[in-house]
Amino acid sequence: MEIKLSEKALNWFKQEMEVEKGDFIRFYARYGGSSPFHEGFSLGMTREQPHEIGVETVVEGIHYYIEKSDEWFFNEHHLVVDVDNSSDELRYSYEN
């Protein structure tokens, strides 16, 4: 399992969240909404120090990660993070 971020997504994090080297961005399963795998759960994102990293991608010293306790949410799929051009918001997809 991997976290893949498009160039647009990396720029979104720099502009919208003002991330910089040494920051940690966590993707996590949150109660509410829906996802392709789990009704009643959706994907959340926050700036947070890790407890037990399960999956991590580091780009320009910025750590994008999923806690070990949230790996179940992804059903062994890769998380792909991009930006929706029409709303300028993050868009998540999943691939094998």
C-alpha positions in Angstrom: 0.0 0.0 0.0 1.3 3.5 -0.9 0.2 7.1 -0.7 0.6 8.8 -4.1 0.3 12.5 -4.4 0.0 14.5 -7.6 2.0 17.6 -8.2 -1.3 19.6 -7.9 -1.9 18.0 -4.5 1.5 18.8 -3.3 1.1 22.4 -4.3 -2.4 22.5 -2.6 -0.8 21.4 0.7 1.8 24.2 0.4 -0.8 26.9 -0.5 -3.8 25.9 1.6 -2.1 24.3 4.6 1.2 26.1 4.4 3.1 22.9 5.0 6.8 22.9 5.3 9.7 20.6 5.9 9.2 18.5 9.0 5.4 18.7 9.0 3.2 15.6 9.2 -0.1 15.2 7.3 -2.3 12.3 8.4 -5.0 10.6 6.3 -7.4 8.7 8.5 -10.8 6.9 8.6 -13.5 9.0 10.1 -17.0 8.1 11.1 -19.6 9.5 8.8 -20.0 9.8 5.0 -19.2 6.9 2.7 -16.3 5.5 0.8 -15.9 2.9 -1.9 -15.1 0.3 0.7 -17.0 1.2 3.9 -20.5 2.7 4.2 -20.6 5.1 7.2 -16.9 6.0 7.0 -15.0 8.5 4.9 -11.5 9.8 4.6 -10.2 12.6 6.7 -7.0 14.6 6.7 -5.3 16.6 9.4 -1.9 18.0 10.4 -0.9 15.7 13.3 2.2 14.1 14.9 2.2 10.3 14.3 1.8 7.6 16.9 2.5 4.5 14.9 2.9 5.0 11.1 1.6 2.2 8.9 2.2 3.8 5.5 4.3 6.9 4.7 5.3 9.0 1.8 7.9 11.8 2.3 8.1 14.6 -0.3 10.4 17.6 0.3 10.7 16.7 3.9 6.9 16.7 4.4 5.5 13.4 5.8 2.1 12.2 4.5 1.0 9.1 6.4 -1.6 6.7 7.5 -1.6 5.3 11.1 -1.3 1.6 11.4 -4.7 1.5 13.1 -6.3 3.1 10.0 -4.9 0.7 7.4 -8.1 -1.4 7.4 -10.0 1.5 5.7 -8.0 1.2 2.5 -8.6 -2.5 1.8 -5.0 -2.9 0.7 -5.5 -0.3 -2.1 -3.1 2.6 -2.8 -4.4 6.1 -1.8 -4.1 8.6 -4.7 -4.4 12.2 -3.7 -5.2 14.8 -6.4 -7.0 18.1 -6.7 -10.5 18.6 -8.3 -10.1 21.4 -10.8 -13.7 22.6 -10.5 -13.7 22.9 -6.7 -10.0 23.3 -6.0 -10.4 20.8 -3.2 -8.5 17.5 -2.6 -9.9 14.5 -4.4 -9.1 10.9 -3.2 -9.2 7.8 -5.2 -8.0 4.3 -4.6 -6.1 1.9 -6.9 -4.9 -1.7 -6.7 
